[in-house]
Amino acid sequence: MYNLEKKYPYVEVDLKKLSQNIEEALKRCRAAGIEVTCIVKGFNGIPDALKVYGESSCFGVGSSRLEHLNDARMMGVEKPLMAIRIPMLSEVPDLVRLADMSMNSELTVIKAIDEECERQGKTHGVILMADLGDLREGYWDKQEMVEVAVTVEKEYKNIHLLGIGTNLGCYGSILATPEKMEELIQIARNIEEAIGRKLEIVSGGATTSFPLVLNGTMPAGITHLRMGEGILLGKDLEDLWHQDMSFIHKDVFTLKAEIIEIKKKPSYPVGEIFVDCFGGEGQYIDRGIRTRALLAVGKVDFALDSQLVPRIPGVEVIGSSSDHLILDIEDSATPLKVGDILEFDLRYSTMVYLTSSKYVRIECK
């Protein structure tokens, strides 16, 4: 047996730019009285990048995947580690072993965490999640949430009730607004009155709540955010929220892929159109005969070709199959040939998929 000398495709990660992005985002949050747990699931916890977070000034490191927290532990990251997906009962032993804190919305699970902490001789921080309308995790009945908080505070000696949090803009597409944040703050105040002390964390969401910080409209009382994409890329905030993200490097992650074919072909498929290899119905525009390039990377690696942005002006992504990316290069600003390497900016979805593909190398510089 021998190892494949595989050079492309690969994702290049600029660690210096990543470090700068982290500190720039943290500086703006701290000016608003907010600490940040940096989320590493977007790049699947690449070890060298994890180290950058461990050396940063962030409050803590978080992920929805315990595997990433395990890697952080193995690398000696000393920041508090946060599990941001509400835990499965089946993973509670690993949760207690790996995470310092977690987000929760089921008392049954919290009780199991308390019992596991007793066995492992540990204390675990819990953040109760409130559903403010996005309809993912969290308590919808806010009185029930207060009652659970009281139960956790008074009955579970191995659990420390750190605070509360919410999530917006992931399932229900609900916008983070000052009004939603005020709603969360009021829940926190109700819980504080019920337990007789101040909560340490009122976590106002993720990157989708960062615009409130940038606009100066985040209400006082939100003390924490969980940020991933806003630090790693900043593209969604710039393009969808129309935020000035000039302080963030947009090219921390670069996909490099090799051209394997260049041909002039019709731009509209020839024959009876049915479905593509993933069962979808493609949308095609007849632009006549155009110069096309195939690259050796495909949906298996990045899932959404629409989320890849070629860096050469005039190059256009027109589609993909499992293993091929198809480009229109008729108007490319640079002459191209077979064997050339093209670079692409990533968005959140393509970053997640590419950094998890075993067929794509990762190079950190």
NORDA-V545038 format. One record per pair of residues at least 12 apart in sequence whose ideal C-beta (glycine too) atoms are under 10 Angstrom apart, sorted by the first residue. I is the first residue (numbers start at 0). J is the second residue. Records with the same first field share a line. If there is no record, write none. Layout:
I: J + J
This chain:
5: 358 + 359 + 360
6: 255 + 257 + 340 + 360
7: 254 + 255 + 256 + 257 + 258 + 259 + 294 + 295 + 296 + 340 + 341 + 359 + 360
8: 254 + 255 + 256 + 257 + 294 + 295 + 296 + 297 + 300 + 301 + 324 + 340 + 341 + 343 + 353 + 356 + 358 + 359 + 360
9: 253 + 254 + 255 + 256 + 257 + 296 + 340 + 353 + 359 + 360 + 361 + 362
10: 42 + 45 + 252 + 253 + 254 + 255 + 256 + 300 + 301 + 343 + 345 + 349 + 350 + 353 + 354 + 356 + 359 + 360 + 361 + 362 + 363
11: 250 + 251 + 252 + 253 + 254 + 255 + 342 + 360 + 361 + 362 + 363 + 364
12: 42 + 45 + 47 + 48 + 51 + 231 + 251 + 252 + 253 + 350 + 354 + 361 + 362 + 363 + 364
13: 48 + 248 + 250 + 251 + 252 + 253 + 363 + 364
14: 45 + 47 + 48 + 50 + 51 + 251 + 363 + 364
15: 51 + 248 + 251 + 364
16: 247 + 248 + 249 + 250 + 251 + 252 + 364
17: 42 + 45 + 47 + 48 + 51 + 52 + 55 + 230 + 231 + 248 + 251 + 252 + 363
18: 48 + 51 + 52 + 54 + 55 + 248 + 251
19: 246 + 247 + 248 + 251
20: 51 + 55 + 229 + 230 + 231 + 232 + 233 + 244 + 246 + 247 + 248 + 249 + 251
21: 35 + 37 + 51 + 52 + 54 + 55 + 56 + 57 + 226 + 230 + 231 + 247
22: 55 + 56 + 57 + 230 + 246
23: 230 + 233 + 244 + 245 + 246 + 247 + 248
24: 37 + 57 + 206 + 209 + 212 + 213 + 224 + 226 + 229 + 230 + 231 + 233 + 244 + 246 + 247
25: 37 + 55 + 56 + 57 + 58 + 226 + 230
26: 56 + 246
27: 209 + 212 + 213 + 246
28: 57 + 58 + 209 + 212 + 213 + 217 + 221 + 223 + 224 + 226 + 229
29: 56 + 58 + 212
30: 212 + 215
31: 211 + 212 + 213 + 215 + 216 + 217 + 218 + 219 + 221 + 222 + 224
32: 212 + 217 + 219 + 220 + 221 + 222 + 223
33: 58 + 201 + 202 + 203 + 208 + 209 + 211 + 212 + 217 + 221 + 222 + 223 + 224 + 226
34: 56 + 57 + 58 + 59 + 199 + 200 + 202 + 222 + 223 + 224
35: 55 + 56 + 57 + 58 + 59 + 61 + 202 + 209 + 212 + 223 + 224 + 225 + 226 + 229 + 230
36: 52 + 57 + 58 + 59 + 60 + 61 + 62 + 78 + 79 + 80 + 81 + 83 + 100 + 200 + 202 + 205 + 223 + 224 + 225 + 226 + 227
37: 49 + 51 + 52 + 53 + 55 + 57 + 58 + 59 + 60 + 61 + 62 + 78 + 81 + 224 + 225 + 226 + 227 + 230 + 231
38: 52 + 59 + 60 + 61 + 62 + 63 + 67 + 81 + 83 + 205 + 206 + 224 + 225 + 226 + 227 + 228 + 229 + 230 + 231
39: 51 + 52 + 60 + 61 + 62 + 63 + 64 + 67 + 68 + 70 + 71 + 76 + 227 + 230 + 231
40: 61 + 62 + 63 + 64 + 66 + 67 + 83 + 84 + 227 + 351 + 354 + 355
41: 62 + 206 + 226 + 227 + 228 + 230 + 231 + 232 + 252 + 345 + 347 + 348 + 350 + 351 + 354
42: 67 + 227 + 231 + 232 + 251 + 252 + 345 + 347 + 350 + 351 + 353 + 354 + 355 + 361
43: 62 + 64 + 66 + 67 + 70 + 350 + 351 + 352 + 353 + 354 + 355 + 356 + 361
44: 60 + 62 + 64 + 66 + 67 + 68 + 69 + 70 + 71 + 74 + 354 + 355
45: 67 + 70 + 252 + 354 + 361 + 363
46: 67 + 70 + 71 + 73 + 74 + 361 + 363
47: 74 + 361 + 362 + 363 + 364
48: 231 + 251 + 252 + 354 + 361 + 363
49: 62 + 67 + 68 + 70 + 71 + 73 + 74 + 76 + 78
50: 71 + 74 + 75 + 76 + 363
51: 363
52: 71 + 76 + 78 + 230
53: 71 + 74 + 75 + 76 + 77 + 78
54: 76 + 77 + 78
55: 78 + 230
56: 78
57: 78 + 79 + 226 + 230
58: 78 + 79 + 81 + 200 + 222 + 223 + 224 + 225
59: 76 + 78 + 79 + 80 + 81 + 98 + 99 + 100 + 223 + 225
60: 76 + 77 + 78 + 79 + 80 + 81 + 99
61: 78 + 79 + 80 + 81 + 82 + 83 + 84 + 98 + 99 + 100 + 101 + 102 + 205 + 225 + 226 + 227
62: 80 + 81 + 82 + 83 + 84 + 98 + 225 + 227
63: 81 + 82 + 83 + 84 + 85 + 102 + 227
64: 82 + 83 + 84
65: 80 + 82 + 84 + 86 + 87 + 90 + 93 + 94 + 96 + 97 + 98 + 101
66: 93 + 97
67: 80 + 82 + 97
68: 80 + 81 + 82 + 93 + 94 + 96 + 97 + 98 + 99 + 101
69: 93 + 96 + 97 + 98
70: 97
71: 97 + 98
72: 96 + 97 + 98
73: 97
78: 99
79: 98 + 99 + 100 + 124 + 161
80: 97 + 98 + 99 + 100 + 101
81: 98 + 99 + 100 + 101 + 102 + 124 + 126 + 161 + 200 + 202 + 223 + 225
82: 94 + 97 + 98 + 99 + 100 + 101 + 102 + 103 + 123 + 126
83: 98 + 100 + 101 + 102 + 126 + 128 + 136 + 164 + 166 + 202 + 205 + 225 + 227
84: 101 + 102 + 136
85: 101 + 102 + 103 + 104 + 105 + 108 + 126 + 128 + 135 + 136 + 137
86: 98 + 101 + 102 + 103 + 104 + 105 + 108 + 109 + 111 + 112
87: 108
88: 105 + 107 + 108 + 111 + 112
89: 111
90: 108
91: 108 + 109 + 110 + 111 + 112 + 113 + 114 + 115 + 116 + 123
92: 111 + 112 + 115 + 118 + 119
93: 115
94: 108 + 111 + 112 + 115 + 116 + 123
95: 111 + 112 + 113 + 114 + 115 + 116 + 117 + 118 + 119 + 120 + 121 + 122 + 123 + 157
96: 115 + 119 + 121
98: 112 + 123 + 124
99: 121 + 122 + 123 + 124 + 159 + 161
100: 123 + 124 + 125 + 126 + 159 + 161 + 162 + 200
101: 123 + 124 + 125 + 126 + 161
102: 125 + 126 + 127 + 128 + 136 + 137 + 161 + 163 + 164 + 165 + 166 + 202 + 225
103: 123 + 125 + 126 + 127 + 128 + 136 + 137 + 138 + 147 + 151 + 158 + 160 + 164
104: 126 + 127 + 128 + 129 + 130 + 135 + 136 + 137 + 138 + 139 + 144 + 147
105: 128 + 136 + 138 + 147
106: 127 + 143 + 146 + 147 + 150 + 151 + 154 + 155
108: 125
109: 123 + 125 + 127 + 147 + 150 + 151 + 154 + 155 + 158 + 160
110: 150 + 151 + 154 + 155 + 158
112: 125 + 151 + 155 + 157 + 158
113: 125 + 151 + 154 + 155 + 156 + 157 + 158
114: 155 + 157
115: 157
116: 155 + 156 + 157 + 158 + 159
117: 155 + 156 + 157
118: 157
119: 157
120: 157
121: 157
122: 156 + 157 + 158 + 159
123: 155 + 157 + 158 + 159 + 161
124: 158 + 159 + 160 + 161 + 162 + 199 + 200
125: 147 + 148 + 151 + 152 + 155 + 158 + 159 + 160 + 161 + 162 + 163
126: 160 + 161 + 162 + 163 + 164 + 165 + 198 + 199 + 200 + 201 + 202 + 223 + 225
127: 144 + 145 + 147 + 148 + 151 + 160 + 161 + 162 + 163 + 164 + 165 + 186 + 187 + 190 + 198
128: 144 + 163 + 164 + 165 + 166 + 202
129: 141 + 144 + 163 + 164 + 165 + 166 + 179 + 182 + 183 + 186 + 187 + 190 + 202
130: 144 + 165 + 166 + 167 + 171 + 173
131: 165 + 166 + 167 + 171 + 173 + 175 + 176 + 178 + 179 + 180 + 182 + 183 + 186 + 204
132: 165 + 167 + 171 + 173 + 174 + 179 + 182
133: 165 + 166 + 167 + 168 + 169 + 170 + 171 + 172 + 173 + 174 + 175 + 179 + 204 + 207
134: 166 + 169 + 170 + 171 + 173
135: 165 + 166 + 167 + 168 + 169 + 170 + 171 + 173
136: 164 + 165 + 166 + 169 + 170
137: 163 + 164 + 165 + 166
138: 163 + 165 + 186
141: 182 + 185 + 186 + 189 + 190
142: 189
144: 163 + 186 + 189 + 190
145: 163 + 186 + 189 + 190 + 191 + 192 + 193 + 194
146: 190 + 193
147: 160 + 190
148: 160 + 162 + 163 + 186 + 187 + 189 + 190 + 191 + 193 + 194 + 198
149: 190 + 193 + 194 + 195
151: 190 + 194
152: 190 + 193 + 194 + 195 + 196
153: 193 + 194
159: 199
160: 190 + 194 + 196 + 198 + 199 + 200
161: 198 + 199 + 200 + 201 + 202 + 223
162: 187 + 190 + 191 + 197 + 198 + 199 + 200 + 201 + 202 + 222 + 223
163: 183 + 184 + 186 + 187 + 189 + 190 + 191 + 198 + 200 + 201 + 202 + 203 + 223
164: 183 + 187 + 200 + 201 + 202 + 203 + 204 + 205 + 221 + 223 + 224 + 225
165: 179 + 180 + 182 + 183 + 186 + 201 + 202 + 203 + 204 + 205 + 208 + 221
166: 202 + 203 + 204 + 205 + 207 + 208 + 225
167: 179 + 180 + 183 + 203 + 204 + 205 + 207 + 208
168: 204 + 205 + 206 + 207 + 208 + 235 + 239
169: 204 + 205 + 207
172: 207
173: 204 + 207
174: 207 + 208 + 210 + 240
175: 203 + 204 + 205 + 206 + 207 + 208 + 209 + 210 + 211 + 216 + 217 + 221 + 224 + 240
176: 208 + 210 + 211 + 216
177: 211 + 214 + 216 + 217 + 218 + 221
178: 218
179: 203 + 204 + 208 + 211 + 218
180: 201 + 203 + 204 + 208 + 211 + 216 + 217 + 218 + 219 + 220 + 221
181: 218 + 220 + 221
182: 218
183: 201 + 202 + 203 + 204 + 208 + 218 + 220 + 221
184: 201 + 203 + 218 + 219 + 220 + 221 + 222
185: 220
186: 198 + 201
187: 200 + 201 + 202 + 220 + 221 + 222
188: 201 + 220
198: 222
199: 222 + 223
200: 221 + 222 + 223
201: 218 + 220 + 221 + 222 + 223
202: 221 + 222 + 223 + 224 + 225
203: 217 + 218 + 220 + 221 + 222 + 223 + 224 + 225
204: 221 + 223 + 224 + 225 + 226
205: 224 + 225 + 226 + 227 + 228 + 229
206: 224 + 225 + 226 + 227 + 228 + 229 + 230 + 231 + 232 + 233 + 235 + 236 + 240 + 347
207: 224 + 226 + 228 + 229 + 235 + 236 + 239 + 240
208: 221 + 224 + 225 + 226 + 229
209: 224 + 226 + 228 + 229 + 230 + 233 + 236 + 240 + 242 + 244
210: 229 + 236 + 239 + 240 + 241 + 242
211: 224
212: 224 + 226 + 229 + 242
213: 229 + 236 + 240 + 242 + 243 + 244 + 246
214: 240 + 242
227: 347 + 350 + 351
228: 346 + 347 + 348 + 350 + 351
229: 242 + 244 + 247 + 347
230: 247 + 248 + 251
231: 247 + 248 + 249 + 251 + 252 + 345 + 347 + 350
232: 244 + 247 + 248 + 249 + 250 + 251 + 252 + 344 + 345 + 346 + 347 + 349 + 350
233: 245 + 246 + 247 + 248 + 249 + 251
234: 247 + 249 + 306 + 308 + 344 + 345 + 346 + 347 + 350
235: 346 + 347
237: 249
238: 346
249: 308 + 344 + 345
250: 310 + 342 + 344 + 345
251: 344 + 345 + 350
252: 343 + 344 + 345 + 346 + 349 + 350 + 353 + 354 + 361
253: 310 + 342 + 343 + 344 + 345 + 362 + 364
254: 294 + 296 + 300 + 301 + 307 + 308 + 309 + 310 + 324 + 341 + 342 + 343 + 344 + 345 + 349 + 350 + 353 + 359
255: 294 + 296 + 340 + 341 + 342 + 343 + 359 + 360 + 362
256: 294 + 295 + 296 + 297 + 300 + 301 + 307 + 324 + 326 + 339 + 340 + 341 + 342 + 343 + 359
257: 293 + 294 + 295 + 296 + 337 + 338 + 339 + 340 + 341
258: 292 + 293 + 294 + 295 + 324 + 326 + 328 + 335 + 336 + 337 + 338 + 339 + 340 + 341
259: 292 + 293 + 294 + 295 + 296 + 323 + 324 + 337 + 338
260: 291 + 292 + 293 + 294 + 295 + 323 + 325 + 337
261: 290 + 291 + 292 + 293 + 326 + 328 + 335 + 336 + 337 + 338 + 339
262: 289 + 290 + 291 + 292 + 293
263: 288 + 289 + 290 + 291 + 329
264: 288 + 289 + 290 + 291 + 325
265: 283 + 285 + 286 + 287 + 288 + 289 + 291
266: 283 + 284 + 285 + 286 + 287 + 288 + 289 + 291 + 317 + 327 + 329
267: 283 + 284 + 285 + 286 + 287
268: 281 + 283 + 285
275: 298 + 318 + 319 + 320 + 321
276: 297 + 298 + 319 + 320 + 321 + 322
277: 298 + 302 + 319 + 320 + 321
281: 317 + 318
282: 318
283: 317 + 318
284: 317
286: 317 + 327 + 329
287: 329
288: 329
289: 315 + 317 + 327 + 328 + 329 + 330
290: 326 + 327 + 328 + 329 + 330 + 331 + 335
291: 315 + 317 + 318 + 325 + 326 + 327 + 328 + 329
292: 314 + 324 + 325 + 326 + 327 + 328 + 329 + 331 + 335 + 336 + 337 + 339 + 341
293: 319 + 320 + 322 + 323 + 324 + 325 + 326 + 337
294: 307 + 316 + 319 + 322 + 323 + 324 + 325 + 326 + 339 + 340 + 341 + 343
295: 322 + 323 + 324 + 358
296: 319 + 322 + 323 + 324 + 341 + 343 + 353 + 356 + 358 + 359
297: 319 + 320 + 321 + 322 + 323 + 324 + 325 + 356 + 358
298: 318 + 319 + 320 + 321 + 322 + 323 + 324 + 352
299: 319 + 320 + 321 + 322 + 352 + 356 + 358 + 359
300: 319 + 321 + 322 + 324 + 349 + 352 + 353 + 355 + 356 + 357 + 358 + 359
301: 319 + 324 + 343 + 345 + 346 + 348 + 349 + 350 + 351 + 352 + 353 + 356 + 359
302: 319 + 348 + 349 + 351 + 352 + 353 + 356
303: 319 + 346 + 347 + 348 + 349 + 351 + 352
304: 316 + 317 + 318 + 319 + 320 + 323 + 324 + 325 + 326 + 343 + 349
305: 318 + 319 + 346 + 348 + 349
306: 343 + 344 + 345 + 346 + 347 + 348 + 349 + 350 + 351 + 352
307: 319 + 324 + 326 + 341 + 343 + 344 + 345 + 346 + 348 + 349 + 353
308: 342 + 343 + 344 + 345 + 346 + 349
309: 324 + 326 + 327 + 328 + 331 + 341 + 342 + 343 + 344
310: 333 + 341 + 342 + 343 + 344
311: 326 + 328 + 331 + 332 + 333 + 335 + 339 + 341 + 342 + 343
312: 330 + 331 + 332 + 333
313: 327 + 328 + 329 + 330 + 331 + 332 + 333
314: 326 + 327 + 328 + 329 + 330 + 331 + 332 + 333 + 335 + 341 + 343
315: 327 + 328 + 329 + 330 + 331
316: 343
322: 358
324: 341 + 343
326: 341
328: 341
